[in-house]
Amino acid sequence: MHFLSIRETSKKDLETLLDIATQIKFGRSWGDMKGKTLIMLFEKPSTRTRVSFEVAMTQLGGHAIYMDFTGSQISRGETMADTARVFSRYADIIMARLYKHGEMLELSENSTVPVINGLTDVEHPCQALADVLTIKERNKLGGKLAFIGDCANNVANSLMLAAAKLGMEVTLICPPGYPPQKEFLEEAKKSGKVEVVTDPEKGVKGADVIYTDVWVSMGMEEEKAERMKAFVKYQVNQDLVKLAKKDCIVMHCLPAHRGQEITSEVLDGKNSAVWDQAENRLHAQKALLLYLMKQR
C-alpha cells in the first residue's frame, strides 16, 4: 500500500489516519518503527516535510536517511525505476518529494515497500492530512472551508478532496485565470458541496476555516510579476477575517510571505491555527508511517 494521493485515499482510510494521529498526539502508543528505516528522497527544498518525517522516525525508534538528487546517482542518469528497486532492498519505507507526479508513480510502481508522496506538482497529501487533523481538533470538520488564492496548486488539489470527503462545504476563491484543476474539482464535487467564486468577501462569508498559500509556488518564479498583480486583492487580512465566523480559524501550509498572501496581524493573531497546523505534520506523519507498515 502506498500513500500517493488524497484522490486515491478513501474516506474510511482518512478517518482511520486521523484517529491514529489523535491518539499518538495525546500519548497513546500505536506501535513503533524500531529497527525500521525510512529513505527520504528530495528533489525540491523542504523544511516541514523533511524535519517532521525525520523526527517522527526518531521518536518512533526508527532511522531516517536523507538523500537529494545531487548526492545520488539520479543526477548521473539512473532512472527512478532503478532507484526504487535499490531502495526497496535497503529500506522499509520510502518518502519522496519530487517535481513531477509521473516520477512519483514510476517510483511507486517499481518499489516493493510503501512509498509516500511528500509533494509533487499535482498533490500534497501529507499536508492535507495534517490540515484536516487540525480542522478536526478545532471541531470544524462539519463546517465551511474557504481556500483563497491559487486554487490550481497541489495544496488546493489535496485539501479540497480531503475536506469534501470528510463532509465539509468547500469554497475556492481565486482570480480569473487561476481556477481549480478541472479533474480535482469534479472529483471533489462527487463527495460534497464545492463551489468556485472570484469575490473574496463573498467567499469567506460564514467560513469556519480560511486557508491560504503562497501566490508563487516553487517552479513558478518566472510568473511572479504576473501573479503578484493577479492576487493583490486576495490577501488574507484582518478585514477579510472579520467577514467569516467570529471563531473561525486561519490556516497556511507555510512558508508564508508576510505582507503578501497573509498579514502578520492574522498569521500571529487569535484566529491563527498555523502553528498547531505545522506541529500536526509530525503527528500525521507518525500515523501514516505506522499505518502503512501495518498494511504490508
C-alpha positions as CSV (number, residue, x, y, z in Angstrom):
1,M,0.0,0.0,0.0
2,H,1.3,3.5,-0.9
3,F,0.1,7.0,0.0
4,L,0.4,9.0,-3.2
5,S,-2.8,10.9,-3.5
6,I,-5.9,12.0,-1.5
7,R,-7.8,11.2,-4.6
8,E,-6.9,7.5,-4.1
9,T,-7.5,7.6,-0.4
10,S,-10.9,6.5,0.9
11,K,-12.9,8.4,3.5
12,K,-12.5,5.4,5.8
13,D,-8.7,5.5,5.5
14,L,-8.6,9.2,6.1
15,E,-10.8,8.8,9.2
16,T,-8.6,6.0,10.4
17,L,-5.4,8.0,9.9
18,L,-6.9,11.0,11.8
19,D,-7.9,8.7,14.7
20,I,-4.4,7.2,14.9
21,A,-2.8,10.7,14.7
22,T,-5.0,12.0,17.5
23,Q,-4.2,9.0,19.7
24,I,-0.5,9.5,19.1
25,K,-0.6,13.2,19.7
26,F,-2.1,12.7,23.2
27,G,0.2,10.0,24.3
28,R,-1.3,6.7,23.3
29,S,1.1,4.2,21.7
30,W,0.0,2.8,18.4
31,G,3.2,0.8,17.7
32,D,6.8,1.8,16.8
33,M,9.3,1.8,14.0
34,K,12.1,0.1,15.9
35,G,14.6,-1.5,13.5
36,K,12.9,0.2,10.5
37,T,14.5,2.6,8.0
38,L,12.9,5.4,6.0
39,I,14.7,6.7,2.9
40,M,13.7,10.4,2.2
41,L,14.4,11.4,-1.4
42,F,14.3,15.1,-2.1
43,E,14.3,16.8,-5.5
44,K,12.7,20.0,-4.0
45,P,13.6,22.1,-1.0
46,S,11.9,21.3,2.3
47,T,11.6,22.4,5.9
48,R,8.5,20.8,7.5
49,T,8.3,17.7,5.4
50,R,11.9,16.7,6.0
51,V,12.0,17.6,9.7
52,S,8.6,16.1,10.6
53,F,9.4,12.8,8.9
54,E,12.9,12.6,10.4
55,V,11.7,13.5,13.9
56,A,8.8,11.1,13.5
57,M,11.1,8.2,12.7
58,T,13.5,9.1,15.6
59,Q,10.7,9.3,18.1
60,L,9.2,6.1,16.9
61,G,12.5,4.3,17.3
62,G,13.5,4.1,13.7
63,H,16.0,5.7,11.4
64,A,15.7,8.1,8.5
65,I,18.2,8.6,5.7
66,Y,18.1,11.9,3.8
67,M,19.1,11.9,0.1
68,D,18.8,14.6,-2.5
69,F,19.2,14.3,-6.3
70,T,22.6,16.0,-6.3
71,G,24.0,13.4,-3.9
72,S,22.6,10.4,-5.7
73,Q,23.2,8.6,-9.0
74,I,19.9,10.1,-10.2
75,S,22.0,13.2,-11.0
76,R,24.0,11.0,-13.4
77,G,21.1,9.4,-15.2
78,E,19.9,6.5,-13.0
79,T,16.2,6.0,-13.6
80,M,13.6,6.4,-10.9
81,A,12.6,2.8,-11.5
82,D,16.1,1.5,-10.8
83,T,16.4,3.8,-7.8
84,A,13.1,2.3,-6.4
85,R,14.4,-1.2,-6.9
86,V,17.6,-0.5,-5.0
87,F,15.9,1.5,-2.2
88,S,13.4,-1.4,-1.7
89,R,16.3,-3.8,-0.9
90,Y,17.7,-1.4,1.8
91,A,14.7,0.3,3.4
92,D,11.3,-0.5,4.9
93,I,9.6,2.6,3.5
94,I,10.3,5.5,1.1
95,M,9.2,9.1,1.2
96,A,9.9,11.3,-1.9
97,R,9.4,15.0,-2.7
98,L,9.5,15.4,-6.4
99,Y,8.6,17.9,-9.1
100,K,6.7,15.6,-11.4
101,H,3.9,13.3,-10.2
102,G,4.7,10.9,-13.1
103,E,8.1,10.2,-11.4
104,M,6.4,9.5,-8.2
105,L,4.2,7.0,-9.9
106,E,7.3,5.4,-11.5
107,L,8.9,5.2,-8.1
108,S,5.9,3.5,-6.5
109,E,5.3,1.1,-9.4
110,N,8.8,-0.2,-9.0
111,S,9.0,-0.3,-5.2
112,T,8.3,-3.3,-3.1
113,V,7.9,-1.2,0.0
114,P,5.4,1.6,0.7
115,V,6.0,4.9,-1.0
116,I,4.7,8.2,0.5
117,N,4.2,11.3,-1.7
118,G,5.9,14.2,0.2
119,L,4.8,16.6,-2.5
120,T,4.6,16.7,-6.3
121,D,3.3,19.2,-8.8
122,V,-0.1,17.5,-8.6
123,E,-0.8,16.8,-4.9
124,H,0.5,17.3,-1.4
125,P,-1.4,14.6,0.5
126,C,0.7,14.7,3.7
127,Q,-0.1,18.4,4.1
128,A,-3.8,17.8,3.6
129,L,-3.7,15.0,6.2
130,A,-2.2,17.4,8.8
131,D,-4.7,20.1,7.7
132,V,-7.8,18.1,8.3
133,L,-6.3,16.8,11.6
134,T,-6.1,20.5,12.7
135,I,-9.6,21.2,11.5
136,K,-10.9,18.2,13.3
137,E,-9.2,19.2,16.6
138,R,-10.9,22.6,16.4
139,N,-14.3,21.0,15.8
140,K,-14.7,22.5,12.3
141,L,-15.0,19.4,10.2
142,G,-18.7,19.8,9.5
143,G,-18.3,23.5,8.6
144,K,-17.3,25.6,5.7
145,L,-13.7,25.8,4.3
146,A,-12.7,28.8,2.3
147,F,-9.5,28.4,0.3
148,I,-8.3,31.7,-1.1
149,G,-5.5,32.3,-3.6
150,D,-4.0,30.0,-6.3
151,C,-6.7,27.3,-6.4
152,A,-4.9,25.3,-9.1
153,N,-1.9,24.3,-6.9
154,N,-1.1,21.0,-5.3
155,V,-2.2,22.0,-1.8
156,A,-5.6,23.1,-3.1
157,N,-6.0,19.9,-5.0
158,S,-5.4,17.6,-2.0
159,L,-7.2,19.8,0.5
160,M,-10.4,20.2,-1.4
161,L,-10.6,16.5,-1.9
162,A,-9.9,15.7,1.8
163,A,-12.3,18.3,3.1
164,A,-15.1,17.3,0.8
165,K,-14.6,13.6,1.6
166,L,-14.9,14.4,5.3
167,G,-18.1,16.4,5.0
168,M,-17.0,20.0,4.7
169,E,-18.5,22.6,2.4
170,V,-15.7,23.9,0.3
171,T,-15.5,27.4,-1.4
172,L,-12.5,28.1,-3.6
173,I,-11.8,31.8,-4.1
174,C,-9.5,32.8,-6.9
175,P,-8.9,35.5,-9.5
176,P,-9.9,34.7,-13.1
177,G,-7.3,32.6,-14.8
178,Y,-6.3,30.6,-11.7
179,P,-9.3,28.2,-11.2
180,P,-9.0,24.8,-9.6
181,Q,-7.9,21.9,-11.9
182,K,-11.0,20.5,-13.5
183,E,-10.4,16.9,-12.7
184,F,-9.9,17.6,-9.0
185,L,-12.8,19.9,-8.8
186,E,-15.1,17.4,-10.4
187,E,-13.8,14.7,-8.1
188,A,-14.4,16.8,-5.0
189,K,-17.9,17.6,-6.1
190,K,-18.7,13.9,-6.0
191,S,-18.1,14.0,-2.3
192,G,-19.8,17.2,-1.3
193,K,-20.7,20.8,-1.9
194,V,-17.8,22.6,-3.7
195,E,-18.1,26.0,-5.4
196,V,-15.7,28.4,-7.0
197,V,-16.0,32.2,-6.7
198,T,-13.9,35.2,-7.6
199,D,-15.1,37.6,-4.8
200,P,-13.0,37.2,-1.6
201,E,-15.6,38.9,0.6
202,K,-18.4,36.7,-0.7
203,G,-16.3,33.6,-0.5
204,V,-15.3,33.9,3.2
205,K,-18.7,34.9,4.4
206,G,-19.7,32.3,7.1
207,A,-16.5,30.4,6.8
208,D,-15.3,28.2,9.7
209,V,-11.8,27.9,8.2
210,I,-9.9,30.3,6.0
211,Y,-6.9,28.8,4.2
212,T,-4.3,30.4,2.1
213,D,-1.0,29.5,0.4
214,V,1.8,31.4,-1.3
215,W,0.9,33.1,-4.6
216,V,4.1,31.9,-6.3
217,S,4.8,28.2,-5.9
218,M,8.2,26.5,-6.4
219,G,8.9,26.3,-10.1
220,M,6.7,29.2,-11.0
221,E,9.2,32.0,-10.2
222,E,9.1,33.3,-13.8
223,E,5.4,34.1,-13.3
224,K,6.0,36.2,-10.1
225,A,5.3,39.7,-11.5
226,E,2.1,38.5,-13.2
227,R,0.9,36.6,-10.2
228,M,1.5,39.4,-7.8
229,K,-0.8,41.7,-9.8
230,A,-3.5,39.0,-10.2
231,F,-3.6,38.1,-6.5
232,V,-3.2,41.5,-4.9
233,K,-6.9,41.7,-3.8
234,Y,-6.8,38.1,-2.4
235,Q,-4.7,38.8,0.7
236,V,-6.0,37.3,4.0
237,N,-6.0,40.3,6.3
238,Q,-8.0,41.3,9.4
239,D,-10.7,43.0,7.4
240,L,-11.3,39.8,5.5
241,V,-11.2,37.6,8.6
242,K,-13.9,39.7,10.2
243,L,-16.3,38.6,7.4
244,A,-16.0,34.9,8.4
245,K,-17.4,33.4,11.6
246,K,-16.1,35.0,14.8
247,D,-14.5,31.8,15.9
248,C,-13.1,30.9,12.5
249,I,-9.5,29.6,12.2
250,V,-7.0,30.7,9.7
251,M,-4.6,28.3,8.2
252,H,-1.5,28.4,6.0
253,C,0.7,25.5,5.0
254,L,3.9,27.6,5.2
255,P,6.3,29.1,4.3
256,A,4.4,32.3,4.4
257,H,5.3,35.6,2.7
258,R,4.1,38.0,5.4
259,G,2.5,41.1,3.8
260,Q,1.7,39.2,0.6
261,E,-0.9,36.4,0.8
262,I,-1.3,37.0,4.6
263,T,-0.6,39.7,7.0
264,S,1.5,39.3,10.2
265,E,-1.5,40.5,12.2
266,V,-3.5,37.5,11.0
267,L,-0.7,35.0,11.0
268,D,0.1,35.7,14.6
269,G,-3.4,36.6,15.7
270,K,-6.1,34.9,17.8
271,N,-7.7,33.2,14.9
272,S,-4.5,31.6,13.6
273,A,-4.1,27.8,13.8
274,V,-1.0,27.9,11.7
275,W,1.5,26.8,14.4
276,D,-0.8,23.9,15.5
277,Q,-1.1,23.0,11.9
278,A,2.7,22.9,11.4
279,E,3.0,20.7,14.5
280,N,0.4,18.4,13.3
281,R,2.6,17.4,10.3
282,L,4.6,15.4,12.9
283,H,1.6,13.6,14.4
284,A,0.0,12.9,11.0
285,Q,3.3,11.6,9.6
286,K,3.7,9.2,12.6
287,A,0.2,7.9,12.0
288,L,0.9,7.5,8.3
289,L,4.2,5.6,8.8
290,L,2.7,3.2,11.3
291,Y,-0.4,2.6,9.3
292,L,1.4,1.8,6.1
293,M,3.8,-0.5,7.8
294,K,0.9,-2.5,9.4
295,Q,-0.6,-2.9,5.9
296,R,2.4,-4.6,4.5
